Amino acid sequence: MTFIEKIHQNAGRGWLLAAGGLVLALLLAVNARVTRQLSDLEKDIKIAEEAGRRSSVYAEELRSARERKAKAARDVKAALTDMAAAKKMIYEAGLSLQEEKRLLEKQLEIMTTYLELDGEAAKIHLMRGDQTLKSFGFSAPLRALGGEKPATPELCRITAKERFASPERGKAEKTAAGLNWEPPQTGRSRRDSPLGEYVIFTDGPLILHAPVPNAALHNAYPHLCAGLTLYSAKRLYESVFIGNKLLIKVSVPAKPPPPRIQGAKKKK
């Protein structure tokens, strides 16, 4: 006989029903409590899920904001770099324009500057347009030296200027093989030159220079000489440019008066 059968025999039906009802009530109470706890747990899970979703959205917003800030920082950095490059370009363009302006002004100065040799006043004027900038006196009138008497040109151009010049000039000649350059035959010293110091060559016979130490050597060299002083030659050498024009105004001797007819009587 089993344990339950023994209880059924010893206890009455009422007690068994009561015990069964009590067990059932306990089970229902436990079920209700478990159900309530499960419901609370589901609510907590939903709240946690909602919080997780909100956290994900907030994290996405933060990530998007961080990306926007990073992009804005990159844009600002690129803009600053472009601005610096633009400022550098503007600065370099300004320097280039200043250099071009300086060169153009220098070229204009060279183009508008010329010399005017006034034989009657015994002065060489440094001119720019119609304005006299400087005047340099020379001690002797134009003289043709070296046994030649070349015609005095009215206009010539400065072709070279040398601190100590050799009377022998180099020769350049184009050949089939190329350019043939024959250097000048210079003396033992730069001061052996018959032209002295501060020598200005022109494309004509006129050569401007300072006084020479060897007058005999100087007079034997064929050229047209103005007899500049050392001061005038130096200042003139420092003031002119290669390519400047030189106008020569030689005084023309006055015409003799017409002869008077002897024996002519005035009418009363």
C-alpha positions in Angstrom: 0.0 0.0 0.0 1.4 3.3 -1.0 1.8 6.4 1.2 -1.1 8.2 -0.4 -3.4 5.2 0.0 -2.5 5.1 3.7 -3.3 8.8 4.1 -6.6 8.3 2.2 -7.6 5.5 4.6 -6.5 7.2 7.8 -7.7 10.8 6.9 -11.2 11.8 5.9 -12.3 13.1 2.6 -12.7 16.6 4.0 -9.2 16.8 5.1 -7.9 15.7 1.8 -10.0 18.3 0.0 -8.8 21.0 2.4 -5.2 20.0 1.9 -5.7 19.9 -1.9 -7.3 23.3 -1.8 -4.5 24.7 0.3 -1.9 23.3 -2.1 -3.9 24.7 -5.0 -4.1 28.1 -3.4 -0.4 28.0 -2.7 0.3 27.1 -6.3 -2.1 29.9 -7.5 -0.4 32.4 -5.2 3.0 31.3 -6.4 1.8 31.5 -10.0 0.4 35.0 -9.5 3.5 36.2 -7.8 5.7 34.7 -10.6 3.4 36.2 -13.2 3.6 39.6 -11.6 7.4 39.3 -11.3 7.5 38.3 -14.9 5.4 41.2 -15.9 7.6 43.6 -13.9 10.6 42.0 -15.5 9.1 42.5 -19.0 8.4 46.1 -18.2 12.0 46.5 -17.0 13.2 44.8 -20.1 11.1 47.1 -22.3 12.4 50.1 -20.3 15.9 48.8 -20.8 15.3 48.3 -24.5 13.9 51.8 -24.9 16.9 53.2 -22.9 19.2 51.2 -25.1 17.5 52.4 -28.2 17.7 56.0 -27.0 21.3 55.5 -26.1 21.9 54.1 -29.6 20.2 57.2 -31.1 22.2 59.5 -28.8 25.4 57.7 -29.7 24.6 58.0 -33.4 23.9 61.7 -32.9 27.2 62.1 -31.0 29.0 60.2 -33.8 27.4 62.3 -36.5 28.2 65.5 -34.5 31.8 64.4 -34.1 32.0 63.7 -37.8 30.5 67.1 -38.6 33.0 68.8 -36.3 35.9 66.8 -37.8 34.7 67.8 -41.3 34.3 71.4 -40.2 37.9 71.3 -38.7 39.2 69.9 -42.0 37.4 72.5 -44.0 38.7 75.3 -41.7 42.2 73.9 -42.0 41.9 73.6 -45.8 40.5 77.2 -46.0 43.4 78.5 -43.8 45.8 76.7 -46.0 44.2 78.1 -49.2 44.1 81.6 -47.5 47.8 81.3 -46.7 48.6 80.1 -50.2 46.5 83.0 -51.6 48.3 85.5 -49.4 51.6 84.1 -50.4 50.6 84.3 -54.1 49.4 87.9 -53.7 52.6 88.8 -51.9 54.8 87.2 -54.6 52.6 88.8 -57.3 53.1 92.2 -55.6 56.9 91.6 -55.4 56.9 90.6 -59.1 54.9 93.7 -60.0 57.2 95.9 -58.0 60.2 94.3 -59.8 58.6 94.7 -63.2 57.7 98.3 -62.3 61.3 99.0 -61.2 62.6 97.4 -64.4 60.2 99.4 -66.6 61.1 102.6 -64.7 64.8 101.8 -65.2 64.2 101.1 -68.9 62.2 104.4 -69.3 65.0 106.2 -67.5 67.6 104.7 -69.9 65.4 105.4 -73.0 64.7 109.0 -72.0 68.3 109.9 -70.8 70.7 111.2 -73.4 73.8 113.4 -73.5 74.2 116.7 -75.2 77.7 118.0 -76.0 77.7 121.7 -76.3 81.0 122.8 -78.0 80.3 126.5 -77.6 79.7 126.2 -73.8 82.3 123.5 -73.4 79.9 121.4 -71.4 78.3 118.0 -71.7 74.7 118.0 -70.4 73.0 114.9 -69.0 69.5 115.3 -70.3 66.1 113.6 -69.6 63.6 114.9 -72.1 64.0 118.7 -72.1 65.4 118.8 -68.6 69.1 119.2 -67.8 70.0 116.8 -64.9 73.7 117.5 -64.7 76.4 119.4 -66.6 80.0 118.3 -66.9 82.6 120.8 -68.2 85.5 119.8 -70.4 88.8 121.7 -70.6 89.5 121.5 -74.3 87.3 121.7 -77.5 86.8 118.6 -79.6 90.1 117.6 -81.1 90.9 115.0 -83.8 94.0 113.1 -82.7 96.1 110.4 -84.2 96.7 112.1 -87.5 93.1 111.7 -88.7 90.4 114.2 -89.1 87.1 112.4 -89.0 83.9 114.2 -89.5 82.2 115.2 -86.3 78.8 113.3 -86.1 75.7 115.1 -85.0 74.4 112.0 -83.3 76.1 108.9 -81.8 75.3 106.2 -79.3 77.3 104.9 -76.3 78.4 101.3 -77.0 80.6 100.5 -74.1 82.1 102.0 -70.9 85.2 100.6 -69.2 87.1 101.6 -66.0 90.4 101.0 -67.7 90.0 100.5 -71.5 92.4 98.9 -74.0 92.8 100.9 -77.2 92.6 97.6 -79.1 89.0 96.4 -79.4 88.0 92.8 -79.8 86.6 91.6 -83.1 83.6 89.2 -83.5 83.0 87.6 -86.8 80.4 85.0 -87.9 81.8 82.1 -89.8 80.5 78.7 -91.0 81.8 77.1 -87.9 80.1 79.6 -85.6 81.2 82.9 -83.9 84.9 83.7 -84.2 86.1 86.0 -81.4 89.4 87.7 -81.6 90.3 89.2 -78.1 92.1 92.5 -78.0 95.9 92.7 -77.5 96.3 94.4 -74.2 99.5 95.8 -72.7 101.3 94.8 -69.6 99.1 96.9 -67.3 95.6 98.3 -67.5 97.2 101.7 -67.0 99.3 101.4 -70.2 96.2 102.5 -72.1 96.4 105.8 -74.0 92.8 106.4 -73.0 93.3 106.6 -69.2 90.4 106.0 -66.9 86.5 106.1 -67.1 86.4 105.5 -70.8 83.1 105.8 -72.7 83.1 104.5 -76.2 80.6 105.5 -78.9 79.7 104.1 -82.3 81.5 107.1 -83.8 85.0 108.5 -83.5 84.2 110.3 -80.2 85.7 108.7 -77.1 85.1 110.3 -73.7 87.7 109.7 -71.0 89.7 111.2 -68.1 93.1 112.8 -68.5 95.8 110.4 -69.5 99.3 110.0 -67.9 101.0 109.6 -71.2 100.1 112.5 -73.5 102.3 111.3 -76.4 100.6 107.9 -76.4 97.2 109.5 -76.1 97.8 112.0 -79.0 99.0 109.1 -81.3 95.8 107.2 -80.8 93.2 108.1 -83.6 90.0 109.3 -82.0 87.9 112.4 -81.4 88.7 113.7 -77.9 86.8 116.2 -75.7 89.4 116.6 -73.0 87.3 115.8 -69.9 88.5 116.5 -66.4 88.9 113.6 -64.0 85.9 114.7 -62.0 83.7 115.1 -65.1 84.8 111.8 -66.6 84.1 109.9 -63.4 80.7 111.5 -62.8 79.7 111.0 -66.4 80.9 107.4 -66.3 78.7 106.7 -63.3 75.6 108.5 -64.8 75.3 107.1 -68.3 74.1 103.8 -69.6 75.1 101.7 -72.6 72.7 102.6 -75.4 72.2 106.3 -74.5 72.3 108.8 -77.3 74.8 111.6 -77.5 74.0 114.8 -79.5 76.9 116.9 -80.5 76.5 120.6 -81.1 79.7 122.1 -82.5 79.9 125.9 -82.6 79.7 127.2 -86.1 82.2 130.0 -86.8 80.5 133.3 -87.6 80.4 134.3 -91.2 82.7 137.2 -92.0 80.9 140.5 -92.8 80.5 141.3 -96.5 83.3 143.6 -97.8 82.5 147.3 -98.0 82.7 149.0 -101.3 85.3 151.7 -101.3 84.5 154.9 -102.9 80.8 154.8 -102.5 79.5 158.2 -101.4 76.4 158.8 -99.5 73.8 160.8 -101.2 72.8 164.0 -99.5 
